[in-house]
Amino acid sequence: MISGKKIKFFVFEVLQFAALCVPTIVVAERFASIVMAKHKPADLKSYQLILACSVAYVACVSLIVWVPVKFLMFKKRILSKVKEWQPALLMHLIFTTLPCFGFIIAGSQVQSGLTNIKTFSDLPVSLVLMCLIIVNISENLRKWQLTGNIDGNCKADVVASNGTVLTNIEQISTVSTQQNRAHEENQAPTRVTGNEFASSAAQNKLHSVFQSSVYSEIAEHNMLEHNVPKSLKVLAVNDYRAEIFVMSIVNWLDTVELVRVAGLQAVIITGWVYPIYIFSFFSLLRIILHSANPFLPLLTIALQDFPFFLIRISLIGVMGFVTPVLYPLKNIIVVTTFVYFNYASKAKCFRRTQQF
């Protein structure tokens, strides 16, 4: 009998292969219909040629790129050892999202000067980006089982993956007590050995124990503060696997809104589609990195919030309120708070140490 792990693997691979092929063919077909409708009478040969080229492109990418990459990931275990970035998402971005955006830009510029304009409707938002989100979700769910419960410590390991992974957390009375114990342990190894490497290892262990104590204190405080009655425990649930779906969609709402603006009649035939789709694609590059990557927050500011703010302010100034004011406000607030708390707050006039 086939195991559940193999069924999950097969389903995920089928979904990823569909996400690689379907958007390109559908968007190319829409582009071909736009080109055919532009010619009077309708040029059926151009429609067939574009559609045939898109199918041939998908077949070549599948055989030359997708199959070898999957072979290296799951058979040779080469790319599967990569921890800082995700090869599967990079492959989908380059070979699916990029050509789809190219077809959409070309379709908008082919109709420049025409009165009756045919748009791609919501294909960029609903199909291209949703397929990319599905790939992201499937990659994040690979290490989790889809049935039963997961260990409560698993989520703590994921949350703390930006720093030291917290496993086997010790229960400590207070943080101040742990600080005193940390100071004593910090001095002990230097008296035993003069080896610099041993001292460095002892300090790393000390930092891990101290950080574990802080998280355990916070977790214990939250449990005491939110004492849920037994009759309501069935409602007070929060599974990390469900959060993967939510966060994978919420993280891209900003890009979805900007791409939606590019599909408006007043914008699609202008030169604004170029910066919108170019910077939207750059913002999608963040999906390649794992959530624990320390450079992800800075890339979010540099590739999404700051350029999106400039584009939206310019669009509002030239074309009016084609996008809600909430989005440029969100962008500037994110940029300002990131710069302030990470850089400006470390100046001497703002330097303070928060006590727990």
VEXFI-649123 format. One record per residue (C-alpha): residue number from 0; residue in one letter; chain; x, y, z. Coordinates in steps of 0.5 Angstrom, whole numbers, plus 2048, in hexadecimal, padded with zeros to 3 digits. Example, Ala and Ser with C-alpha at 12.3 -4.5 7.8 and 13.67 -1.06 7.14 Angstrom:
REM VEXFI-649123
k:0	r:a	c:A	east:819	north:7F7	up:810
k:1	r:s	c:A	east:81B	north:7FE	up:80E
END
This chain:
REM VEXFI-649123
k:0	r:m	c:A	east:800	north:800	up:800
k:1	r:i	c:A	east:803	north:807	up:7FE
k:2	r:s	c:A	east:805	north:80B	up:804
k:3	r:g	c:A	east:802	north:812	up:806
k:4	r:k	c:A	east:809	north:815	up:805
k:5	r:k	c:A	east:809	north:813	up:7FE
k:6	r:i	c:A	east:802	north:815	up:7FC
k:7	r:k	c:A	east:804	north:81C	up:7FF
k:8	r:f	c:A	east:80A	north:81C	up:7FB
k:9	r:f	c:A	east:806	north:81A	up:7F5
k:10	r:v	c:A	east:801	north:81F	up:7F6
k:11	r:f	c:A	east:806	north:825	up:7F7
k:12	r:e	c:A	east:80A	north:823	up:7F1
k:13	r:v	c:A	east:804	north:823	up:7ED
k:14	r:l	c:A	east:801	north:82A	up:7EF
k:15	r:q	c:A	east:808	north:82D	up:7EE
k:16	r:f	c:A	east:809	north:82A	up:7E7
k:17	r:a	c:A	east:802	north:82D	up:7E6
k:18	r:a	c:A	east:804	north:834	up:7E9
k:19	r:l	c:A	east:80A	north:833	up:7E4
k:20	r:c	c:A	east:806	north:832	up:7DD
k:21	r:v	c:A	east:7FF	north:835	up:7DE
k:22	r:p	c:A	east:800	north:83C	up:7DF
k:23	r:t	c:A	east:805	north:83D	up:7D9
k:24	r:i	c:A	east:800	north:839	up:7D4
k:25	r:v	c:A	east:7FA	north:83D	up:7D7
k:26	r:v	c:A	east:7FD	north:844	up:7D7
k:27	r:a	c:A	east:800	north:842	up:7D0
k:28	r:e	c:A	east:7F9	north:840	up:7CD
k:29	r:r	c:A	east:7F6	north:847	up:7CF
k:30	r:f	c:A	east:7FC	north:84B	up:7CC
k:31	r:a	c:A	east:7FB	north:847	up:7C6
k:32	r:s	c:A	east:7F4	north:849	up:7C6
k:33	r:i	c:A	east:7F5	north:850	up:7C7
k:34	r:v	c:A	east:7FA	north:850	up:7C1
k:35	r:m	c:A	east:7F5	north:84C	up:7BC
k:36	r:a	c:A	east:7F0	north:851	up:7BE
k:37	r:k	c:A	east:7F4	north:857	up:7BC
k:38	r:h	c:A	east:7F5	north:855	up:7B5
k:39	r:k	c:A	east:7EF	north:856	up:7B0
k:40	r:p	c:A	east:7ED	north:850	up:7AE
k:41	r:a	c:A	east:7EF	north:84C	up:7B4
k:42	r:d	c:A	east:7F6	north:849	up:7B3
k:43	r:l	c:A	east:7F5	north:841	up:7B5
k:44	r:k	c:A	east:7FC	north:83F	up:7B3
k:45	r:s	c:A	east:7FF	north:844	up:7B8
k:46	r:y	c:A	east:7FA	north:842	up:7BE
k:47	r:q	c:A	east:7FC	north:83B	up:7BC
k:48	r:l	c:A	east:804	north:83C	up:7BC
k:49	r:i	c:A	east:804	north:840	up:7C3
k:50	r:l	c:A	east:800	north:83A	up:7C6
k:51	r:a	c:A	east:805	north:835	up:7C3
k:52	r:c	c:A	east:80B	north:839	up:7C5
k:53	r:s	c:A	east:808	north:839	up:7CC
k:54	r:v	c:A	east:807	north:832	up:7CC
k:55	r:a	c:A	east:80E	north:830	up:7CA
k:56	r:y	c:A	east:811	north:835	up:7CF
k:57	r:v	c:A	east:80E	north:832	up:7D5
k:58	r:a	c:A	east:810	north:82B	up:7D2
k:59	r:c	c:A	east:817	north:82D	up:7D1
k:60	r:v	c:A	east:817	north:830	up:7D8
k:61	r:s	c:A	east:814	north:82A	up:7DB
k:62	r:l	c:A	east:819	north:825	up:7D8
k:63	r:i	c:A	east:81F	north:829	up:7D8
k:64	r:v	c:A	east:81E	north:82D	up:7DF
k:65	r:w	c:A	east:819	north:82A	up:7E3
k:66	r:v	c:A	east:81A	north:823	up:7E3
k:67	r:p	c:A	east:822	north:824	up:7E4
k:68	r:v	c:A	east:821	north:828	up:7EA
k:69	r:k	c:A	east:81C	north:824	up:7ED
k:70	r:f	c:A	east:821	north:81E	up:7EC
k:71	r:l	c:A	east:826	north:822	up:7EF
k:72	r:m	c:A	east:822	north:823	up:7F5
k:73	r:f	c:A	east:81F	north:81D	up:7F7
k:74	r:k	c:A	east:823	north:817	up:7F4
k:75	r:k	c:A	east:82A	north:81A	up:7F4
k:76	r:r	c:A	east:828	north:81E	up:7FB
k:77	r:i	c:A	east:82D	north:824	up:7F8
k:78	r:l	c:A	east:828	north:82A	up:7F8
k:79	r:s	c:A	east:824	north:827	up:7FD
k:80	r:k	c:A	east:82A	north:829	up:802
k:81	r:v	c:A	east:829	north:831	up:801
k:82	r:k	c:A	east:826	north:834	up:807
k:83	r:e	c:A	east:826	north:83B	up:805
k:84	r:w	c:A	east:822	north:83C	up:7FF
k:85	r:q	c:A	east:81D	north:837	up:7FB
k:86	r:p	c:A	east:81F	north:835	up:7F4
k:87	r:a	c:A	east:818	north:833	up:7F2
k:88	r:l	c:A	east:815	north:83A	up:7F3
k:89	r:l	c:A	east:81B	north:83D	up:7EF
k:90	r:m	c:A	east:81A	north:838	up:7EA
k:91	r:h	c:A	east:812	north:83A	up:7E9
k:92	r:l	c:A	east:814	north:842	up:7EA
k:93	r:i	c:A	east:819	north:841	up:7E4
k:94	r:f	c:A	east:815	north:83D	up:7DF
k:95	r:t	c:A	east:80E	north:83E	up:7E1
k:96	r:t	c:A	east:80D	north:845	up:7E4
k:97	r:l	c:A	east:812	north:849	up:7E0
k:98	r:p	c:A	east:80F	north:846	up:7D9
k:99	r:c	c:A	east:808	north:847	up:7DB
k:100	r:f	c:A	east:809	north:84F	up:7DD
k:101	r:g	c:A	east:80D	north:84F	up:7D7
k:102	r:f	c:A	east:807	north:84D	up:7D3
k:103	r:i	c:A	east:802	north:852	up:7D7
k:104	r:i	c:A	east:807	north:858	up:7D6
k:105	r:a	c:A	east:807	north:856	up:7CE
k:106	r:g	c:A	east:800	north:855	up:7CE
k:107	r:s	c:A	east:7FE	north:85C	up:7D1
k:108	r:q	c:A	east:803	north:85F	up:7CC
k:109	r:v	c:A	east:801	north:85C	up:7C6
k:110	r:q	c:A	east:7FA	north:85F	up:7C7
k:111	r:s	c:A	east:7FD	north:866	up:7C8
k:112	r:g	c:A	east:7F9	north:86B	up:7C4
k:113	r:l	c:A	east:7F3	north:867	up:7C3
k:114	r:t	c:A	east:7EC	north:869	up:7C6
k:115	r:n	c:A	east:7E9	north:862	up:7C7
k:116	r:i	c:A	east:7EE	north:85F	up:7CC
k:117	r:k	c:A	east:7EE	north:858	up:7CE
k:118	r:t	c:A	east:7F2	north:857	up:7D5
k:119	r:f	c:A	east:7F4	north:851	up:7D9
k:120	r:s	c:A	east:7EF	north:852	up:7DE
k:121	r:d	c:A	east:7F1	north:84F	up:7E5
k:122	r:l	c:A	east:7F6	north:849	up:7E2
k:123	r:p	c:A	east:7FC	north:84C	up:7E5
k:124	r:v	c:A	east:7F9	north:84D	up:7EC
k:125	r:s	c:A	east:7F5	north:847	up:7EC
k:126	r:l	c:A	east:7F9	north:842	up:7E8
k:127	r:v	c:A	east:800	north:844	up:7E7
k:128	r:l	c:A	east:801	north:846	up:7EF
k:129	r:m	c:A	east:7FD	north:841	up:7F2
k:130	r:c	c:A	east:801	north:83B	up:7EE
k:131	r:l	c:A	east:807	north:83E	up:7F1
k:132	r:i	c:A	east:804	north:83E	up:7F8
k:133	r:i	c:A	east:802	north:837	up:7F7
k:134	r:v	c:A	east:809	north:835	up:7F6
k:135	r:n	c:A	east:80B	north:839	up:7FC
k:136	r:i	c:A	east:806	north:835	up:800
k:137	r:s	c:A	east:808	north:82F	up:7FE
k:138	r:e	c:A	east:80F	north:830	up:7FF
k:139	r:n	c:A	east:80E	north:832	up:806
k:140	r:l	c:A	east:809	north:82C	up:808
k:141	r:r	c:A	east:80E	north:827	up:805
k:142	r:k	c:A	east:811	north:826	up:80C
k:143	r:w	c:A	east:80A	north:826	up:810
k:144	r:q	c:A	east:806	north:820	up:810
k:145	r:l	c:A	east:7FF	north:821	up:80E
k:146	r:t	c:A	east:7FB	north:81D	up:812
k:147	r:g	c:A	east:7FB	north:81D	up:81A
k:148	r:n	c:A	east:7FE	north:822	up:81F
k:149	r:i	c:A	east:805	north:825	up:81F
k:150	r:d	c:A	east:809	north:825	up:825
k:151	r:g	c:A	east:808	north:82C	up:828
k:152	r:n	c:A	east:810	north:82D	up:828
k:153	r:c	c:A	east:810	north:82D	up:821
k:154	r:k	c:A	east:80D	north:834	up:820
k:155	r:a	c:A	east:812	north:836	up:825
k:156	r:d	c:A	east:818	north:834	up:821
k:157	r:v	c:A	east:815	north:837	up:81B
k:158	r:v	c:A	east:813	north:83E	up:81F
k:159	r:a	c:A	east:81A	north:83E	up:821
k:160	r:s	c:A	east:81E	north:83C	up:81B
k:161	r:n	c:A	east:820	north:843	up:81A
k:162	r:g	c:A	east:825	north:842	up:820
k:163	r:t	c:A	east:827	north:83C	up:824
k:164	r:v	c:A	east:822	north:836	up:823
k:165	r:l	c:A	east:81F	north:835	up:82A
k:166	r:t	c:A	east:81E	north:82D	up:82C
k:167	r:n	c:A	east:81E	north:82A	up:832
k:168	r:i	c:A	east:81D	north:831	up:836
k:169	r:e	c:A	east:81E	north:831	up:83D
k:170	r:q	c:A	east:819	north:834	up:842
k:171	r:i	c:A	east:81D	north:83A	up:846
k:172	r:s	c:A	east:81A	north:83E	up:84B
k:173	r:t	c:A	east:81B	north:845	up:849
k:174	r:v	c:A	east:81F	north:848	up:844
k:175	r:s	c:A	east:824	north:84C	up:849
k:176	r:t	c:A	east:826	north:845	up:84C
k:177	r:q	c:A	east:828	north:842	up:845
k:178	r:q	c:A	east:82C	north:848	up:844
k:179	r:n	c:A	east:830	north:847	up:84B
k:180	r:r	c:A	east:830	north:840	up:849
k:181	r:a	c:A	east:833	north:842	up:842
k:182	r:h	c:A	east:838	north:846	up:845
k:183	r:e	c:A	east:83B	north:840	up:849
k:184	r:e	c:A	east:83B	north:83C	up:843
k:185	r:n	c:A	east:83E	north:841	up:83F
k:186	r:q	c:A	east:844	north:841	up:844
k:187	r:a	c:A	east:845	north:83A	up:845
k:188	r:p	c:A	east:847	north:837	up:83E
k:189	r:t	c:A	east:84D	north:83D	up:83E
k:190	r:r	c:A	east:850	north:83A	up:845
k:191	r:v	c:A	east:850	north:833	up:842
k:192	r:t	c:A	east:853	north:834	up:83B
k:193	r:g	c:A	east:856	north:839	up:838
k:194	r:n	c:A	east:854	north:837	up:831
k:195	r:e	c:A	east:851	north:83D	up:82D
k:196	r:f	c:A	east:84D	north:838	up:829
k:197	r:a	c:A	east:84A	north:835	up:830
k:198	r:s	c:A	east:848	north:83B	up:833
k:199	r:s	c:A	east:844	north:83D	up:82C
k:200	r:a	c:A	east:841	north:837	up:82C
k:201	r:a	c:A	east:83F	north:838	up:834
k:202	r:q	c:A	east:83C	north:83F	up:832
k:203	r:n	c:A	east:838	north:83D	up:82D
k:204	r:k	c:A	east:835	north:837	up:831
k:205	r:l	c:A	east:834	north:83D	up:837
k:206	r:h	c:A	east:830	north:841	up:832
k:207	r:s	c:A	east:82C	north:83B	up:82F
k:208	r:v	c:A	east:82A	north:83A	up:837
k:209	r:f	c:A	east:829	north:841	up:838
k:210	r:q	c:A	east:824	north:842	up:832
k:211	r:s	c:A	east:821	north:83C	up:834
k:212	r:s	c:A	east:81F	north:83E	up:83B
k:213	r:v	c:A	east:81C	north:845	up:838
k:214	r:y	c:A	east:818	north:841	up:833
k:215	r:s	c:A	east:815	north:83C	up:839
k:216	r:e	c:A	east:814	north:842	up:83D
k:217	r:i	c:A	east:810	north:845	up:838
k:218	r:a	c:A	east:80C	north:83F	up:836
k:219	r:e	c:A	east:80B	north:83D	up:83E
k:220	r:h	c:A	east:808	north:845	up:83F
k:221	r:n	c:A	east:803	north:844	up:839
k:222	r:m	c:A	east:801	north:83D	up:83B
k:223	r:l	c:A	east:7FF	north:840	up:842
k:224	r:e	c:A	east:7FC	north:847	up:83F
k:225	r:h	c:A	east:7F8	north:843	up:83A
k:226	r:n	c:A	east:7F5	north:83E	up:83E
k:227	r:v	c:A	east:7F0	north:83A	up:83A
k:228	r:p	c:A	east:7EA	north:836	up:83D
k:229	r:k	c:A	east:7EA	north:82F	up:83B
k:230	r:s	c:A	east:7E3	north:830	up:838
k:231	r:l	c:A	east:7E6	north:835	up:833
k:232	r:k	c:A	east:7EC	north:832	up:831
k:233	r:v	c:A	east:7E9	north:82F	up:82B
k:234	r:l	c:A	east:7E9	north:836	up:828
k:235	r:a	c:A	east:7F0	north:838	up:82B
k:236	r:v	c:A	east:7F3	north:835	up:825
k:237	r:n	c:A	east:7F9	north:837	up:821
k:238	r:d	c:A	east:7FC	north:832	up:81C
k:239	r:y	c:A	east:803	north:835	up:819
k:240	r:r	c:A	east:801	north:831	up:812
k:241	r:a	c:A	east:7FB	north:835	up:812
k:242	r:e	c:A	east:7FF	north:83B	up:813
k:243	r:i	c:A	east:803	north:839	up:80D
k:244	r:f	c:A	east:7FD	north:83A	up:808
k:245	r:v	c:A	east:7FB	north:841	up:80B
k:246	r:m	c:A	east:802	north:844	up:80B
k:247	r:s	c:A	east:804	north:842	up:804
k:248	r:i	c:A	east:7FE	north:846	up:802
k:249	r:v	c:A	east:7FE	north:84C	up:806
k:250	r:n	c:A	east:805	north:84D	up:804
k:251	r:w	c:A	east:804	north:84E	up:7FD
k:252	r:l	c:A	east:7FD	north:853	up:7FE
k:253	r:d	c:A	east:802	north:859	up:7FD
k:254	r:t	c:A	east:804	north:856	up:7F6
k:255	r:v	c:A	east:7FD	north:853	up:7F4
k:256	r:e	c:A	east:7FA	north:85A	up:7F5
k:257	r:l	c:A	east:800	north:85E	up:7F1
k:258	r:v	c:A	east:7FF	north:859	up:7EB
k:259	r:r	c:A	east:7F8	north:85A	up:7EB
k:260	r:v	c:A	east:7F9	north:861	up:7EA
k:261	r:a	c:A	east:7FD	north:860	up:7E4
k:262	r:g	c:A	east:7F7	north:85C	up:7E1
k:263	r:l	c:A	east:7F2	north:862	up:7E1
k:264	r:q	c:A	east:7F0	north:865	up:7DA
k:265	r:a	c:A	east:7F3	north:86C	up:7DC
k:266	r:v	c:A	east:7FA	north:869	up:7DE
k:267	r:i	c:A	east:7FB	north:863	up:7D9
k:268	r:i	c:A	east:7FC	north:867	up:7D3
k:269	r:t	c:A	east:801	north:86C	up:7D6
k:270	r:g	c:A	east:808	north:86B	up:7D8
k:271	r:w	c:A	east:807	north:86A	up:7DF
k:272	r:v	c:A	east:806	north:862	up:7DE
k:273	r:y	c:A	east:80E	north:862	up:7DD
k:274	r:p	c:A	east:810	north:864	up:7E4
k:275	r:i	c:A	east:80A	north:861	up:7E7
k:276	r:y	c:A	east:80B	north:85A	up:7E4
k:277	r:i	c:A	east:813	north:85A	up:7E5
k:278	r:f	c:A	east:812	north:85C	up:7EC
k:279	r:s	c:A	east:80D	north:857	up:7EE
k:280	r:f	c:A	east:811	north:852	up:7EB
k:281	r:f	c:A	east:817	north:854	up:7EF
k:282	r:s	c:A	east:813	north:854	up:7F6
k:283	r:l	c:A	east:811	north:84D	up:7F4
k:284	r:l	c:A	east:819	north:84B	up:7F4
k:285	r:r	c:A	east:818	north:84B	up:7FC
k:286	r:i	c:A	east:814	north:845	up:7FC
k:287	r:i	c:A	east:81B	north:841	up:7FA
k:288	r:l	c:A	east:81D	north:842	up:801
k:289	r:h	c:A	east:81B	north:83E	up:807
k:290	r:s	c:A	east:817	north:842	up:80C
k:291	r:a	c:A	east:81D	north:841	up:811
k:292	r:n	c:A	east:822	north:845	up:80C
k:293	r:p	c:A	east:825	north:84B	up:810
k:294	r:f	c:A	east:825	north:84F	up:80A
k:295	r:l	c:A	east:81E	north:84E	up:808
k:296	r:p	c:A	east:81B	north:854	up:80C
k:297	r:l	c:A	east:820	north:859	up:808
k:298	r:l	c:A	east:81E	north:856	up:802
k:299	r:t	c:A	east:817	north:857	up:803
k:300	r:i	c:A	east:818	north:85E	up:804
k:301	r:a	c:A	east:81D	north:85F	up:7FE
k:302	r:l	c:A	east:819	north:85B	up:7F9
k:303	r:q	c:A	east:812	north:85C	up:7FB
k:304	r:d	c:A	east:810	north:862	up:800
k:305	r:f	c:A	east:814	north:867	up:7FE
k:306	r:p	c:A	east:814	north:867	up:7F6
k:307	r:f	c:A	east:80C	north:865	up:7F7
k:308	r:f	c:A	east:80B	north:86C	up:7FB
k:309	r:l	c:A	east:80F	north:870	up:7F5
k:310	r:i	c:A	east:80A	north:86C	up:7F0
k:311	r:r	c:A	east:804	north:86D	up:7F4
k:312	r:i	c:A	east:805	north:875	up:7F5
k:313	r:s	c:A	east:807	north:876	up:7EE
k:314	r:l	c:A	east:801	north:872	up:7EC
k:315	r:i	c:A	east:7FC	north:876	up:7F0
k:316	r:g	c:A	east:7FF	north:87D	up:7EE
k:317	r:v	c:A	east:7FF	north:87B	up:7E7
k:318	r:m	c:A	east:7F8	north:877	up:7E6
k:319	r:g	c:A	east:7F5	north:879	up:7ED
k:320	r:f	c:A	east:7F3	north:873	up:7F2
k:321	r:v	c:A	east:7F3	north:86D	up:7EE
k:322	r:t	c:A	east:7F6	north:86A	up:7F4
k:323	r:p	c:A	east:7F4	north:86A	up:7FB
k:324	r:v	c:A	east:7F8	north:86F	up:7FF
k:325	r:l	c:A	east:7F8	north:86A	up:805
k:326	r:y	c:A	east:7FE	north:866	up:801
k:327	r:p	c:A	east:803	north:86C	up:800
k:328	r:l	c:A	east:801	north:86E	up:807
k:329	r:k	c:A	east:803	north:866	up:809
k:330	r:n	c:A	east:809	north:867	up:805
k:331	r:i	c:A	east:80C	north:86D	up:808
k:332	r:i	c:A	east:80A	north:86B	up:80F
k:333	r:v	c:A	east:80E	north:864	up:80E
k:334	r:v	c:A	east:814	north:868	up:80B
k:335	r:t	c:A	east:814	north:86D	up:810
k:336	r:t	c:A	east:814	north:868	up:816
k:337	r:f	c:A	east:819	north:864	up:813
k:338	r:v	c:A	east:81E	north:869	up:813
k:339	r:y	c:A	east:81C	north:86C	up:819
k:340	r:f	c:A	east:81C	north:866	up:81E
k:341	r:n	c:A	east:822	north:863	up:81A
k:342	r:y	c:A	east:827	north:869	up:819
k:343	r:a	c:A	east:824	north:86F	up:81C
k:344	r:s	c:A	east:822	north:86C	up:823
k:345	r:k	c:A	east:82A	north:86A	up:824
k:346	r:a	c:A	east:82C	north:871	up:824
k:347	r:k	c:A	east:82F	north:874	up:82B
k:348	r:c	c:A	east:829	north:878	up:82C
k:349	r:f	c:A	east:824	north:873	up:82B
k:350	r:r	c:A	east:828	north:86D	up:82E
k:351	r:r	c:A	east:824	north:86A	up:834
k:352	r:t	c:A	east:824	north:863	up:836
k:353	r:q	c:A	east:81E	north:85F	up:837
k:354	r:q	c:A	east:81D	north:85C	up:83E
k:355	r:f	c:A	east:819	north:855	up:83E
END
